[in-house]
């Protein structure tokens, strides 16, 4: 039986909300299928239906590549229907809750405006933990019981994915399952399990379906695990509570990226979005070993796309979308072993056209002017962005970001001398073992960058923007045991740095200064290293009106702290216990039963190396792509391997546009 669209109820109310176009759907390359698409297909049998959500506004969620890829992978199967939904702004939420004579208007998909609560599966992709309150709001608007334990057989199975899913414990009460790692293959495996369960007429109900997902070893179902706490509030153990459930859940790793050239039909937004470009992921994973970087740790090993596949994806994406900018994405795009050939081949192909190429992520020690010139050949020469992360040489050794000051100065000198006028530098404040002097060194570095630019270019219109984020320790990194700097100390260090920059009249106007205060970082720290007890805090914040916590104008630190005090009363733990406290090796961390492949002893040894580096030891963990294996554990544990070129392939045939 088909499910009715809510659009007739919604349409007349759209003029009353801001940016109504974000709710209407109909984007180029979007997919609309019959509700019972499997019945009309050659495959036959039951249809499996997914509602996919990036829990943020349309303008942030639509460009998200993870959701776009899964949307396309799922819809390629004639027996699967996948649609998208995004967080609604408060004005639309009010319209939906007020409703009409039929009652409230439920959370809907943008493709066919079907109620999210009617789907089999509700998949949410979290790149940041600050989207958790938006998830609760979507569940409530959809009419799906907030707590997983209260859901019935007809409610969707709520599945979390994305980087934040590597510690889903704070949202364990609200999700039915979590997927760790790459999603392309595992969403199809989940769909197969749901389809088989439906074909068998749903034996054992919802509980049996979740059991079938859990026994695969790749899908974490929190209800099948019990957590025991010690008298001091620490976790004693996390153990399965029924037979056949694995003690550890493993991440999924997609090994042959060339076999998955998605998105092949990129969505073209109707409303303005944060990224107006076609993006191609040129490789996945990173083995540089930056100790703060969760993305680099949990996406190992490195797997490169071949130059031919990259060229084909770019050509196809431009033709299918009409975008005029192509971004070559990865955690450190200039590290692709054939990036020079990729850049030259694409620049040759699109020279004289309206297509521009960008490399959003570039390490100082991987950058060269030849590469930069290829990417700016069509005349679009925007600023260059580098991320030294630590202001002093000492801090860069602590975090294993082995970029020297001389490397940076040599790189910016080359850039300024070849016509660039603007450089942006990213740093972090609050790193382990950091002092005020380490942060103030950022000012010295920025001044030296400006002085170098003026000297080599002979011009005074040289700019350097310093952008600073607060450091948040993340699970599955060597810094998962580190204390987080409290927000007062973070803000004080940033105040001192700002004063030092402004006080120097020779450089003050040439240095832009952007930073975030320390309060959102404390909340992110609570959510990233929290356990199941933090779920009550999230729920309380949402009930008190918390929405869009990743947006500064909607974020309320006081609301989070007041909710935490209420929700954690009597537990023996508080916000500081989760954030500013240092852990030791023996402590059972909330995510230890979730296997990213990284060996705990290796992570601990790297944490000890960081502490030694802070005291002056000269220790560097090199990139294992070019050195013998240093036993992080991923490749042998996960049955994977590093896949890098050179392949010897060329970007042929060269069809110049």
C-alpha positions as CSV (number, residue, x, y, z in Angstrom):
1,X,0.0,0.0,0.0
2,X,1.4,3.4,-1.0
3,X,2.1,6.1,1.6
4,X,0.6,9.6,0.9
5,X,2.8,12.7,0.4
6,X,2.4,15.4,3.0
7,X,3.1,18.1,0.4
8,X,-0.5,19.1,-0.1
9,X,-0.7,19.9,3.6
10,X,2.7,21.7,3.5
11,X,2.5,23.7,0.3
12,X,0.1,26.5,1.5
13,X,2.3,27.1,4.5
14,X,5.6,27.4,2.7
15,X,5.3,31.2,2.2
16,X,5.3,31.6,6.0
17,X,8.8,30.2,6.5
18,X,12.3,31.4,5.5
19,X,13.9,29.7,2.4
20,X,10.9,27.6,1.6
21,X,12.7,26.2,-1.5
22,X,14.8,24.0,0.8
23,X,11.7,21.9,1.5
24,X,10.3,21.3,-2.0
25,X,12.8,18.8,-3.5
26,X,13.0,18.2,-7.2
27,X,16.8,18.7,-7.5
28,X,18.5,17.7,-10.7
29,X,19.6,14.0,-10.4
30,X,17.3,13.3,-7.4
31,X,15.4,10.0,-7.6
32,X,11.6,9.4,-7.0
33,X,10.5,5.8,-6.9
34,X,7.2,4.1,-6.4
35,X,6.6,3.1,-2.8
36,X,6.4,-0.5,-3.8
37,X,9.2,-0.3,-6.4
38,X,10.3,-3.9,-5.9
39,X,6.8,-5.3,-6.8
40,X,7.1,-3.7,-10.3
41,X,10.7,-4.8,-10.8
42,X,12.3,-7.9,-12.2
43,X,13.5,-8.7,-8.7
44,X,10.1,-8.8,-7.1
45,X,9.5,-9.4,-3.5
46,X,9.3,-6.8,-0.7
47,X,10.7,-3.3,-1.0
48,X,13.3,-2.1,1.5
49,X,12.9,1.7,2.2
50,X,15.6,4.0,3.6
51,X,15.2,7.6,4.8
52,X,18.7,9.1,4.9
53,X,19.4,12.2,7.0
54,X,22.3,14.5,7.5
55,X,21.1,16.1,10.8
56,X,21.6,19.8,9.8
57,X,20.0,22.3,7.6
58,X,19.5,21.6,3.8
59,X,22.3,24.1,2.9
60,X,24.8,22.1,4.9
61,X,23.3,18.6,4.5
62,X,22.7,18.5,0.7
63,X,26.4,18.8,-0.3
64,X,27.4,16.0,2.2
65,X,29.1,13.4,0.1
66,X,28.5,10.5,2.4
67,X,24.7,10.8,2.2
68,X,24.8,11.5,-1.5
69,X,26.9,8.3,-2.1
70,X,24.6,6.1,-0.1
71,X,21.5,7.6,-1.7
72,X,22.8,6.7,-5.1
73,X,24.2,3.2,-4.1
74,X,20.8,2.3,-2.6
75,X,18.6,3.6,-5.4
76,X,20.6,1.7,-8.0
77,X,18.9,-1.5,-6.7
78,X,15.4,-1.9,-8.1
79,X,14.1,-3.3,-4.8
80,X,15.4,-0.5,-2.6
81,X,13.9,3.0,-2.2
82,X,16.0,5.7,-0.6
83,X,15.0,9.3,0.1
84,X,16.6,12.2,1.9
85,X,15.5,14.4,4.8
86,X,17.2,17.3,6.6
87,X,16.7,19.2,9.8
88,X,14.0,21.8,9.6
89,X,14.6,25.3,10.9
90,X,12.6,26.5,14.0
91,X,10.0,28.4,11.9
92,X,9.2,25.2,9.9
93,X,9.2,23.2,13.1
94,X,6.5,25.5,14.4
95,X,4.4,25.1,11.3
96,X,4.7,21.3,11.5
97,X,3.9,21.0,15.1
98,X,0.9,23.3,14.7
99,X,-0.3,21.3,11.8
100,X,-3.8,21.4,10.4
101,X,-7.2,19.7,10.9
102,X,-5.4,16.3,10.3
103,X,-2.9,16.9,13.2
104,X,0.8,17.7,13.2
105,X,2.7,17.5,9.9
106,X,5.4,14.8,10.4
107,X,9.1,14.9,9.5
108,X,9.2,14.3,5.7
109,X,11.6,13.5,2.9
110,X,12.4,16.1,0.3
111,X,12.1,13.7,-2.6
112,X,8.5,12.6,-2.3
113,X,7.5,14.3,1.0
114,X,6.7,10.9,2.6
115,X,6.6,10.7,6.4
116,X,10.0,9.5,7.7
117,X,8.1,7.2,10.2
118,X,6.8,5.1,7.4
119,X,10.2,3.9,6.2
120,X,11.9,0.6,7.2
121,X,15.3,2.3,8.1
122,X,16.2,5.8,9.2
123,X,19.9,6.3,8.6
124,X,21.7,9.3,10.1
125,X,25.2,10.4,9.2
126,X,27.1,12.3,12.0
127,X,30.3,14.1,11.1
128,X,30.0,16.0,14.4
129,X,28.4,15.2,17.7
130,X,26.7,18.6,17.8
131,X,24.0,17.2,15.6
132,X,22.6,14.9,18.3
133,X,19.8,17.3,19.4
134,X,18.7,17.6,15.7
135,X,18.4,13.8,15.6
136,X,16.1,13.9,18.6
137,X,14.0,16.6,17.1
138,X,13.6,14.7,13.8
139,X,12.6,11.5,15.7
140,X,10.0,13.4,17.6
141,X,8.6,15.2,14.6
142,X,8.5,11.9,12.7
143,X,6.4,10.3,15.5
144,X,9.1,7.7,16.2
145,X,9.5,6.9,19.9
146,X,12.6,8.7,21.2
147,X,13.9,5.7,23.1
148,X,14.8,2.6,21.1
149,X,13.3,0.4,23.8
150,X,9.9,1.9,23.2
151,X,9.8,1.2,19.4
152,X,7.5,-1.4,17.8
153,X,7.8,-3.5,14.7
154,X,6.4,-0.8,12.5
155,X,8.8,1.9,13.6
156,X,11.9,2.4,11.4
157,X,15.2,0.9,12.6
158,X,17.3,4.0,13.5
159,X,21.0,3.6,12.4
160,X,23.8,6.0,13.1
161,X,26.9,6.3,10.9
162,X,29.7,8.8,10.2
163,X,32.8,9.6,12.2
164,X,30.8,10.3,15.4
165,X,29.5,6.7,15.3
166,X,32.9,5.4,16.4
167,X,31.6,6.3,19.9
168,X,27.8,6.1,19.7
169,X,27.4,5.5,23.5
170,X,26.0,9.0,24.3
171,X,23.1,8.3,21.9
172,X,22.8,4.5,22.6
173,X,19.3,5.1,24.1
174,X,18.0,6.7,20.9
175,X,19.5,4.5,18.1
176,X,18.8,0.9,17.3
177,X,22.2,0.3,15.6
178,X,25.4,2.0,14.6
179,X,27.7,1.3,11.6
180,X,31.5,2.0,11.9
181,X,33.5,2.8,8.9
182,X,32.7,2.9,5.2
183,X,29.0,2.6,4.3
184,X,28.8,1.7,0.6
185,X,28.8,-2.1,1.1
186,X,27.3,-2.3,4.5
187,X,24.1,-0.5,3.6
188,X,23.5,-3.1,0.9
189,X,24.2,-5.9,3.4
190,X,21.7,-4.3,5.9
191,X,19.2,-4.0,3.1
192,X,19.6,-7.7,2.3
193,X,19.0,-8.7,5.9
194,X,15.9,-6.6,6.1
195,X,14.6,-8.0,2.8
196,X,15.1,-11.6,3.9
197,X,13.4,-10.9,7.2
198,X,10.4,-9.4,5.4
199,X,10.3,-12.3,2.9
200,X,10.1,-14.7,5.9
201,X,7.1,-12.7,7.2
202,X,9.1,-10.9,9.9
203,X,9.8,-13.8,12.3
204,X,10.6,-12.8,15.9
205,X,9.7,-9.2,15.2
206,X,12.0,-6.2,15.7
207,X,14.2,-8.0,18.2
208,X,15.0,-10.8,15.7
209,X,15.8,-8.3,13.0
210,X,18.2,-6.5,15.2
211,X,19.8,-9.8,16.3
212,X,20.4,-10.7,12.6
213,X,22.1,-7.3,12.1
214,X,24.2,-7.7,15.3
215,X,25.6,-11.2,14.6
216,X,27.3,-10.0,11.4
217,X,30.0,-8.5,13.6
218,X,29.9,-5.2,11.6
219,X,26.8,-3.6,13.0
220,X,26.6,-2.4,16.6
221,X,23.2,-2.9,18.4
222,X,23.5,-1.1,21.8
223,X,20.5,-3.0,23.4
224,X,22.5,-6.2,23.2
225,X,25.3,-4.9,25.4
226,X,25.2,-4.2,29.2
227,X,27.4,-1.6,30.8
228,X,28.6,-2.0,34.4
229,X,29.9,1.0,36.4
230,X,32.3,1.0,39.4
231,X,31.7,3.0,42.6
232,X,33.9,5.8,41.4
233,X,31.8,6.3,38.2
234,X,34.2,4.6,35.8
235,X,33.1,1.8,33.5
236,X,33.9,-1.7,34.7
237,X,32.9,-3.6,31.6
238,X,30.8,-3.6,28.5
239,X,29.6,-7.1,27.7
240,X,27.0,-8.8,25.4
241,X,23.8,-9.8,27.2
242,X,22.7,-12.7,24.9
243,X,24.4,-15.6,23.1
244,X,25.9,-15.1,19.6
245,X,26.5,-11.4,20.0
246,X,30.2,-10.5,19.4
247,X,32.3,-9.0,22.2
248,X,33.8,-6.5,19.7
249,X,32.2,-4.8,16.7
250,X,34.5,-4.2,13.7
251,X,34.6,-1.3,11.4
252,X,33.9,-1.8,7.7
253,X,36.6,-0.9,5.1
254,X,35.9,-0.5,1.4
255,X,39.1,-1.6,-0.4
256,X,38.7,-1.0,-4.1
257,X,37.6,2.6,-4.5
258,X,37.7,2.3,-8.3
259,X,34.8,-0.1,-8.2
260,X,32.7,2.5,-6.4
261,X,33.0,5.8,-8.5
262,X,30.3,7.7,-6.6
263,X,28.6,10.1,-6.8
264,X,28.0,9.4,-10.5
265,X,24.8,11.5,-10.5
266,X,25.6,14.4,-8.2
267,X,22.7,16.3,-6.7
268,X,22.4,19.9,-7.8
269,X,20.8,22.0,-5.1
270,X,17.9,24.4,-5.7
271,X,18.8,26.6,-2.8
272,X,22.2,28.1,-2.0
273,X,24.4,25.6,-0.1
274,X,27.8,25.8,1.7
275,X,29.6,24.1,-1.2
276,X,28.7,24.9,-4.8
277,X,31.0,22.4,-6.5
278,X,31.3,18.8,-7.7
279,X,33.6,16.9,-5.3
280,X,35.7,13.8,-6.1
281,X,37.3,11.8,-3.3
282,X,40.7,11.0,-4.7
283,X,41.8,8.8,-1.9
284,X,40.5,7.6,1.5
285,X,42.5,7.2,4.7
286,X,45.6,8.9,6.0
287,X,48.8,7.5,7.7
288,X,50.6,10.7,8.5
289,X,50.0,10.0,12.1
290,X,48.8,13.3,13.5
291,X,47.9,12.4,17.0
292,X,44.9,14.8,17.3
293,X,43.3,13.6,14.1
294,X,40.4,11.1,14.6
295,X,39.6,11.1,10.8
296,X,43.2,10.1,10.0
297,X,43.2,7.3,12.6
298,X,39.8,5.7,11.9
299,X,39.9,5.8,8.1
300,X,43.2,3.8,7.8
301,X,44.6,2.3,5.6
302,X,45.2,4.7,2.6
303,X,43.4,3.6,-0.5
304,X,43.9,5.7,-3.7
305,X,41.6,6.1,-6.7
306,X,43.5,5.7,-10.0
307,X,44.1,8.7,-12.2
308,X,41.8,7.2,-14.9
309,X,38.9,6.8,-12.5
310,X,39.4,10.3,-11.1
311,X,39.4,11.7,-14.7
312,X,36.3,9.8,-15.6
313,X,34.5,10.9,-12.4
314,X,35.3,14.6,-13.0
315,X,34.2,14.5,-16.6
316,X,31.0,12.6,-15.8
317,X,30.2,14.9,-12.8
318,X,30.6,18.1,-14.7
319,X,28.5,16.8,-17.5
320,X,25.7,15.6,-15.2
321,X,25.7,18.6,-12.9
322,X,26.9,21.7,-14.6
323,X,29.1,22.7,-11.7
324,X,31.9,25.0,-12.6
325,X,34.2,24.0,-9.7
326,X,35.7,20.6,-9.1
327,X,37.1,19.8,-5.6
328,X,39.6,17.0,-5.3
329,X,39.0,15.8,-1.8
330,X,40.8,13.7,0.8
331,X,42.3,14.3,4.2
332,X,45.5,15.5,2.5
333,X,44.8,15.7,-1.2
334,X,48.4,16.7,-2.3
335,X,49.6,13.3,-0.8
336,X,48.1,11.3,-3.7
337,X,51.0,9.6,-5.3
338,X,50.0,10.8,-8.8
339,X,48.7,14.2,-7.8
340,X,51.0,16.0,-10.3
341,X,49.8,13.9,-13.2
342,X,46.2,14.3,-12.0
343,X,46.6,18.1,-11.8
344,X,48.3,18.5,-15.2
345,X,45.9,16.1,-17.0
346,X,42.8,17.9,-15.6
347,X,44.2,21.3,-16.2
348,X,45.1,20.4,-19.8
349,X,41.6,19.0,-20.3
350,X,39.7,22.0,-19.0
351,X,42.1,24.9,-20.0
352,X,40.1,27.7,-21.5
353,X,36.8,26.4,-20.2
354,X,34.8,27.7,-17.3
355,X,35.8,24.8,-15.1
356,X,38.1,25.5,-12.2
357,X,39.9,23.0,-10.0
358,X,40.5,23.2,-6.3
359,X,42.6,21.3,-3.8
360,X,40.9,22.1,-0.4
361,X,43.3,20.1,1.8
362,X,47.1,20.7,1.3
363,X,50.0,20.0,3.7
364,X,52.8,22.5,3.8
365,X,55.4,19.7,3.0
366,X,53.3,18.3,0.1
367,X,52.7,21.7,-1.7
368,X,54.6,22.9,-4.6
369,X,54.2,25.9,-7.0
370,X,53.9,23.7,-10.1
371,X,50.9,22.0,-8.5
372,X,49.3,25.3,-7.5
373,X,49.8,26.8,-10.9
374,X,48.1,23.8,-12.5
375,X,45.1,24.3,-10.3
376,X,44.9,28.0,-11.0
377,X,45.5,27.8,-14.8
378,X,42.0,28.9,-15.7
379,X,42.7,32.2,-14.0
380,X,41.0,31.6,-10.6
381,X,43.6,32.2,-8.0
382,X,42.1,32.1,-4.6
383,X,44.0,32.1,-1.3
384,X,46.1,29.1,-0.2
385,X,45.3,27.3,3.0
386,X,47.7,25.4,5.2
387,X,47.4,23.8,8.6
388,X,50.5,23.9,10.8
389,X,48.1,23.2,13.7
390,X,50.7,24.0,16.4
391,X,52.2,27.5,16.8
392,X,55.6,26.3,18.1
393,X,58.0,23.7,16.9
394,X,57.6,22.0,20.3
395,X,53.8,21.7,19.9
396,X,54.2,20.3,16.3
397,X,56.4,17.6,17.7
398,X,53.9,16.8,20.4
399,X,51.1,16.3,17.9
400,X,53.4,14.6,15.3
401,X,52.7,17.3,12.7
402,X,56.2,17.3,11.4
403,X,56.2,20.6,9.5
404,X,59.0,23.0,10.5
405,X,58.8,26.7,10.5
406,X,61.3,26.8,7.7
407,X,59.1,24.5,5.6
408,X,56.2,26.9,6.0
409,X,58.2,30.0,5.3
410,X,59.8,28.4,2.2
411,X,56.3,27.4,0.9
412,X,54.6,30.8,1.5
413,X,57.7,32.6,0.0
414,X,57.2,30.6,-3.2
415,X,53.5,31.3,-3.2
416,X,53.8,35.0,-2.7
417,X,56.6,35.3,-5.2
418,X,54.4,33.6,-7.8
419,X,51.5,36.1,-7.5
420,X,49.4,34.8,-4.6
421,X,48.4,37.6,-2.1
422,X,46.5,35.7,0.6
423,X,47.4,32.7,2.8
424,X,45.2,31.1,5.5
425,X,46.8,29.2,8.4
426,X,44.9,26.8,10.6
427,X,45.9,26.2,14.2
428,X,44.5,24.6,17.4
429,X,44.4,25.9,20.9
430,X,44.3,23.7,24.0
431,X,46.5,20.9,22.7
432,X,48.0,18.5,25.3
433,X,51.0,19.9,27.1
434,X,50.4,23.3,25.6
435,X,51.6,26.5,27.3
436,X,50.8,30.2,26.7
437,X,54.1,30.6,24.9
438,X,53.2,27.9,22.4
439,X,50.0,29.8,21.5
440,X,51.7,33.2,21.3
441,X,54.2,31.6,18.9
442,X,51.3,31.7,16.4
443,X,51.7,35.5,16.3
444,X,55.4,35.3,15.6
445,X,54.8,32.8,12.8
446,X,52.0,35.0,11.2
447,X,54.3,38.1,11.3
448,X,57.1,36.2,9.7
449,X,54.7,35.0,6.9
450,X,53.7,38.6,6.2
451,X,57.3,39.9,6.3
452,X,58.4,37.1,3.9
453,X,55.5,37.9,1.5
454,X,56.3,41.6,1.5
455,X,60.0,40.9,0.9
456,X,59.6,38.4,-2.0
457,X,56.7,40.1,-3.8
458,X,57.8,43.7,-3.2
459,X,54.2,44.6,-2.3
460,X,52.4,45.6,0.8
461,X,48.9,44.1,0.1
462,X,50.0,40.8,1.5
463,X,47.4,39.1,3.8
464,X,47.5,36.2,6.2
465,X,44.4,34.9,8.0
466,X,44.9,33.0,11.2
467,X,42.1,30.6,12.0
468,X,42.1,28.9,15.4
469,X,39.9,26.1,16.7
470,X,39.7,24.6,20.2
471,X,41.2,21.1,20.5
472,X,38.8,18.4,21.5
473,X,40.3,14.9,22.4
474,X,38.6,12.2,20.3
475,X,38.1,8.4,20.6
476,X,40.5,6.1,18.8
477,X,43.4,8.6,18.8
478,X,46.5,8.7,21.0
479,X,45.0,11.8,22.7
480,X,41.9,9.9,23.8
481,X,43.4,9.8,27.3
482,X,44.3,13.5,27.4
483,X,42.7,16.1,29.6
484,X,40.8,18.8,27.7
485,X,41.7,22.5,28.4
486,X,38.8,24.2,30.2
487,X,37.0,27.0,28.3
488,X,38.3,29.8,30.6
489,X,41.9,28.9,29.9
490,X,41.3,28.5,26.1
491,X,39.6,31.9,26.0
492,X,42.4,33.6,28.0
493,X,45.1,32.2,25.6
494,X,43.2,33.4,22.6
495,X,42.7,36.9,24.2
496,X,46.5,37.1,24.8
497,X,47.2,36.1,21.2
498,X,44.7,38.6,19.8
499,X,46.3,41.4,21.9
500,X,49.8,40.5,20.7
501,X,48.7,40.6,17.1
502,X,46.9,43.9,17.4
503,X,49.7,45.6,19.3
504,X,52.1,45.3,16.4
505,X,51.1,48.2,14.1
506,X,53.5,46.9,11.4
507,X,51.5,43.7,10.9
508,X,48.2,44.1,12.7
509,X,46.2,45.1,9.6
510,X,47.7,42.4,7.4
511,X,46.8,39.6,9.8
512,X,43.1,38.4,10.0
513,X,42.2,36.6,13.2
514,X,39.3,34.1,13.4
515,X,38.7,31.9,16.3
516,X,35.9,30.1,18.3
517,X,35.5,30.5,22.0
518,X,36.1,27.5,24.2
519,X,32.6,26.8,25.3
520,X,31.3,24.8,22.3
521,X,34.5,22.7,22.5
522,X,33.6,21.6,26.1
523,X,30.2,20.4,24.9
524,X,31.7,18.6,22.0
525,X,34.2,17.0,24.4
526,X,31.4,15.8,26.6
527,X,29.7,14.2,23.6
528,X,32.7,12.8,21.9
529,X,34.1,10.9,25.0
530,X,30.9,10.4,26.8
531,X,29.1,7.2,27.8
532,X,25.5,6.2,28.0
533,X,24.9,8.4,31.0
534,X,25.4,11.5,28.7
535,X,22.2,10.5,26.8
536,X,20.1,12.0,29.6
537,X,21.9,15.3,29.1
538,X,21.3,15.3,25.4
539,X,17.6,14.6,25.9
540,X,17.3,17.3,28.6
541,X,19.0,19.9,26.3
542,X,16.6,19.0,23.5
543,X,13.5,19.2,25.7
544,X,14.8,22.7,26.8
545,X,14.8,23.9,23.2
546,X,18.3,22.8,22.1
547,X,18.5,22.7,18.2
548,X,21.3,23.3,15.7
549,X,24.1,23.3,18.3
550,X,26.7,23.5,15.6
551,X,25.5,27.0,14.8
552,X,26.8,29.7,17.1
553,X,23.5,31.7,17.0
554,X,21.6,28.7,18.3
555,X,24.1,27.2,20.7
556,X,23.7,27.8,24.4
557,X,26.5,26.8,26.8
558,X,24.4,27.6,29.8
559,X,21.6,25.3,28.6
560,X,24.0,22.4,28.3
561,X,25.6,23.0,31.7
562,X,22.3,23.3,33.4
563,X,20.9,20.2,31.7
564,X,24.1,18.3,32.6
565,X,23.8,19.3,36.3
566,X,20.2,18.1,36.4
567,X,20.7,14.9,34.4
568,X,23.9,13.8,36.1
569,X,22.8,14.5,39.7
570,X,23.5,11.5,41.9
571,X,25.7,9.7,39.3
572,X,29.0,10.7,40.8
573,X,30.2,12.1,37.5
574,X,30.0,15.6,35.9
575,X,31.1,17.5,32.8
576,X,34.6,17.9,34.1
577,X,34.9,14.2,34.7
578,X,34.3,13.6,31.0
579,X,36.3,16.6,29.6
580,X,39.2,18.0,31.7
581,X,40.2,14.8,33.4
582,X,43.2,12.7,32.2
583,X,42.6,9.0,31.8
584,X,45.1,6.2,32.5
585,X,45.8,3.0,30.6
586,X,43.7,0.8,32.9
587,X,40.5,2.7,32.5
588,X,37.8,1.0,30.3
589,X,36.9,3.7,27.8
590,X,33.3,3.8,26.6
591,X,34.2,2.7,23.0
592,X,36.7,-0.1,23.7
593,X,34.2,-2.7,22.5
594,X,34.1,-0.9,19.1
595,X,37.1,-2.0,16.9
596,X,38.7,0.6,14.6
597,X,41.6,-1.8,14.1
598,X,44.0,0.4,16.0
599,X,45.9,-1.5,18.7
600,X,45.4,0.0,22.2
601,X,49.1,-0.6,23.2
602,X,50.2,1.2,20.0
603,X,47.9,4.2,20.8
604,X,49.1,4.3,24.4
605,X,52.8,4.2,23.2
606,X,52.1,7.1,20.9
607,X,50.5,9.0,23.7
608,X,53.7,8.4,25.8
609,X,55.8,9.6,22.8
610,X,53.7,12.8,22.8
611,X,54.5,13.4,26.4
612,X,58.2,12.7,25.8
613,X,58.2,15.1,22.9
614,X,56.8,17.8,25.2
615,X,59.8,17.3,27.4
616,X,62.2,17.7,24.5
617,X,62.6,14.2,23.1
618,X,63.1,14.1,19.3
619,X,60.5,11.5,18.3
620,X,58.8,11.3,14.9
621,X,56.3,8.7,13.8
622,X,56.7,8.6,10.0
623,X,54.1,7.9,7.3
624,X,53.9,4.2,7.0
625,X,53.2,4.4,3.2
626,X,56.9,5.0,2.7
627,X,58.4,3.2,5.7
628,X,58.2,-0.3,7.2
629,X,55.0,-1.0,9.1
630,X,55.0,0.4,12.7
631,X,52.3,-1.9,14.0
632,X,49.3,0.4,14.5
633,X,47.3,-2.8,14.0
634,X,44.9,-1.9,11.2
635,X,46.1,-3.9,8.3
636,X,46.6,-7.3,10.0
637,X,43.5,-6.9,12.2
638,X,41.2,-5.8,9.4
639,X,42.6,-7.9,6.6
640,X,43.4,-4.7,4.7
641,X,46.5,-3.2,3.0
642,X,47.7,0.2,1.9
643,X,46.9,0.8,-1.7
644,X,49.0,3.6,-3.4
645,X,50.4,4.2,-6.8
646,X,52.1,5.0,-9.0
647,X,49.9,3.1,-11.4
648,X,51.5,4.3,-14.6
649,X,48.0,5.2,-15.9
650,X,47.4,8.4,-17.8
651,X,44.4,10.7,-18.1
652,X,43.6,9.5,-21.6
653,X,42.0,9.8,-24.1
654,X,42.6,13.5,-23.6
655,X,39.4,15.1,-24.8
656,X,40.0,18.9,-24.4
657,X,36.8,20.7,-23.6
